[in-house]
Amino acid sequence: MKLFVAKLNFSTNADSLQSLFEQYGEVVTAKVIMDRDTGRSKGYGFVEMTHDDDALMAISELNNSEFEGRDIVVKKSEPTG
């Protein structure tokens, strides 16, 4: 299951994001979206987890929780288009 993670600290990187979610299960990918012009984080990212049950647990535990000084939003990523 792919998760959308918003309101990230601008200093959060993919490694710290992956470490956070690995507490709940196997992480396939963790990515912080960067602005291609400035190279700065856009403050959101995506985490893909192997097992849906682990992803749902991560949502329930991490949504509106504090991470690296910011209250983050975690929800299921909805396909665009």
C-alpha positions in Angstrom: 0.0 0.0 0.0 1.2 3.5 -0.9 0.9 6.2 1.7 0.9 9.9 1.4 2.8 11.8 4.1 2.3 15.6 4.4 3.5 18.5 6.6 7.0 17.1 6.8 9.8 19.1 8.3 11.8 20.6 5.3 14.9 18.9 6.6 13.3 15.4 6.6 15.0 13.1 4.1 14.0 9.7 2.7 16.2 7.8 5.1 14.6 9.3 8.2 11.1 8.8 6.7 11.9 5.1 5.9 13.2 4.6 9.5 10.0 6.0 10.9 7.8 3.7 8.9 10.0 0.6 9.4 8.8 0.6 13.0 5.5 -0.7 11.6 6.6 -3.1 8.9 8.6 -3.6 5.7 9.1 -0.5 3.6 9.4 -0.9 -0.1 10.2 2.8 -0.9 10.3 6.1 0.9 10.6 9.3 -1.0 10.5 13.0 -0.1 9.4 15.2 -3.0 11.9 17.8 -3.8 11.4 21.1 -5.7 13.5 20.7 -8.9 14.3 24.4 -9.1 15.4 25.0 -5.5 16.4 21.5 -4.5 14.4 22.0 -1.2 11.9 19.6 0.1 8.3 20.4 -0.8 7.2 19.1 2.7 5.6 15.9 1.6 6.4 12.4 0.4 5.3 8.9 -0.2 6.0 5.6 1.6 5.2 2.3 0.1 4.8 -0.6 2.5 4.7 -4.3 1.6 1.7 -5.3 3.7 -1.6 -3.4 3.9 -2.1 -4.3 7.5 1.2 -2.7 8.4 0.4 0.4 6.4 -3.0 0.7 8.1 -1.3 0.5 11.5 1.2 3.1 10.5 -1.6 5.4 9.4 -3.5 5.0 12.7 -0.3 5.5 14.8 1.4 8.2 12.8 -1.4 10.5 11.5 -1.3 13.7 13.4 1.8 12.6 15.4 4.9 14.7 15.9 7.9 13.8 13.7 11.1 16.0 13.6 9.2 18.9 15.1 6.1 18.9 12.9 2.7 17.3 13.2 2.6 15.1 10.2 -0.4 13.8 8.1 -0.4 10.2 7.0 -3.1 8.7 4.8 -3.6 6.2 2.0 -2.3 7.7 -1.3 -5.1 8.1 -3.8 -4.3 7.5 -7.5 -4.4 10.7 -9.5 -6.3 11.1 -12.7 
